[in-house]
Structure formats: C-alpha cells, structure tokens
C-alpha cells in the first residue's frame, strides 16, 4: 500500500512515489534537517519481521555505506519509525539504465562508457569484500550528466528465500518458483554458479556485467527462454551468438571482452573487475583516437585526391598529343608571368632596390673584366730581363 505524500518518517517528509520493486517502495522525500532531496526505500514488513535476515541486511548495508566511489549510490541512513524500516540514499536525477535503453539506441562509445563505470564500481565493492549479486539494468541509474550509479549493494541477499542450505541456492528457487513476469529480468543476468546453487563470488558480478554489456551492444540478452527454468538451462548449456552477427560494426575487441566475461568456468573469466574496466576504457580510447585521426585527415583529403588524379594523368600523359603538352606548358608560363607581374605591382620599392643591386653587380663585373684584360696585355719587367739574358 502506498504511503501518502506529506507523511513523515523521522526528519524525512515523503513527497511522491518513485517506483515499486521486490525490495519495497521507493519514494522521493525531503530531508527537513539538511534541506535536500533524498530517496527513501521502505522495506516490506514481512522482510523486516525476520530479525536474522534484517541483521544481515543491516550489516551489508553498513558495509555498502562505507564505500566511497562516484559510481556507487551513497547510503545516508538506515532507520526505523514505528514498525517501518527504511533506507535513505542520495536522490539520482536521471533514468534507470532500463529506461534509457528503451528510450534511445546507444552508440558503442556510450556502451563502453556506461559499462566501464559499472566495472569501476564493482571493483571498489569487491575490494571491500562486497559482492552485488544482482547486476541488471534496473539496478543502474544514469544521471543527466552521464554519471552512472550502481544501486542496491547487498540487497539481493535480503530477498532470498529462507530455509535452504545456501544463500545462492535460495536465490535459484526464488527465480524458478515465483511469478515469471517479475523474475525473468533477474534470471537472465544470473551466472552459471548461481543457477547451480553454488557459492557466489566476484566473478558472479563480472558474468552479470558481461550479460549487460552484450545486451547493450546487441539489443538483446545472450540467454533467453520462455520461462525462468529455460533461461537457467540456456545459461548452463548454450553459448551466446557472437555479437558481430547482430551488428557487423561491433569491434572485434569488444567481442573478445564479452566472450571472456561470459565464460562458463568462472576461473576463465576476468578475475578482477578492474581488469574488465581497464579493457573497456582502453577500447574506448582506441575508438576515440580512430575518430580523431579520421577528422584530422579530412582537410588533407582533397589534396590527396588531387595528387592521385595528377598521378593518373601523369601515367597516361604519353597517350596525349604534343599539342596538349605544349598547351599545358604555355598555361604554366602564363601563370608564372602573371604571378611575377602581380608581385612587381605590389612591391615597387623592392623592385627598384633589386634593379639597383643588379646594376652595381654588372658594373663591378665590367670593371673586373677590364682590369683583367689590361693585366694580361701589359708585359712585366721580369719577362724583359729574362729575354735579354737569352740573347746575350
């Protein structure tokens, strides 16, 4: 049942309903003390009645609240008012990734940017010993400025069915036995170890992010089926269709990254989320650099085209008549003469100076030639003396 606007839980005044999920209702509220808008999540009473589960939830929520990362939703407070337990988080002005996917198609650059931010958030959480367990588009918010926020760290464990040997096994039973319309979204992002009821670790989140990356790039999830059981069977036995079959423009490197994230054997997947984040960022840089190079080469494209055409003309010049060749030479001469005439008109003083230098140089040459001629025709005294001595 919805909580009416204006109701107060402690210092928080409810303004409007933002959404409803399996973990409860989320409201936009006003923090009357700090005068800011926050998101207020009310936990269903049936979950809050189990003290052990509520204790585990609070422990994980406290750990998540200690994470300081720009891509992780900030938890402000965990509190209760009467019989109502709630979580207070920062309010994200934006859209869920699911809403963004339905609103517009994404470029490869956007896909890489969003998923690298998610991977960075997971790397920070894993370093603090927290596994999300439920990465899917509904748990990712994209702000208007492009920043990504990952939601609900630690909340997946609270939604599990009690009374089973392991937490991951409980999650499997819940996926198969509850309303398919509500759980199909979660089932499609589950890892093989989750489907088998095995213990989960960081590689589980990496698998789920690989599914999300595939979906953003291809426009469809890699594992599908008419029911939750069929989806889990596909996850365990089927291999995803290569991304490039959906779109040939998808880079080969992106296909490699997705394939590595979706290995059935968790030991063959990325072992660290930061490694996945680094590969995504490097691919984004390579694509950006490629675009920049293409843009930088555009102004020189006409020149390259002209040189190519010129080379083609040169290769076939022997087949043209000599008249055509002469015509080209005449045009070149005329254009050169016109250029010199224009330069003379635009620089008359320089022309006078050049002519003066030329005249002086010519006069110097004339004087030098005259002196040289005079020196060669006049006999020297030494030659006379030598001649006299021979006659004697």
CORKA-V353996 format. One line per field, one symbol per residue. psi: psi as a letter, one per 20 degrees, with the letter a starting at -180 (. if undefined). A space follows every 50 residues. Layout:
psi=???
//
This chain:
psi=pqpqqiqpncjpopgrphrpahjaqpqprpoigilqqrpopppphhhiho hghhggghghhgghhipnpijppppgqoaqocjpqrpprqponbqqhghh hhhqqqrhggghgghhgghgghggghhjkppgilprhhjpqorhjiqqpp rlpihhhhjqprjrhqghhhhghgghiaohhhihgghijqrhhghikrqq ahhghgghhhggggghhijqqhprrirhghghhghhhqpqpphihhoiip qhhhggggghhkpgohiirphphhgggggggghggghghgggggghighi ghghgghggghghhhjhiiqqhghghhggghggghgghghghhghimhgh gggghggggghgghhggghghgghhhipqqhhhgghhghhh.
//
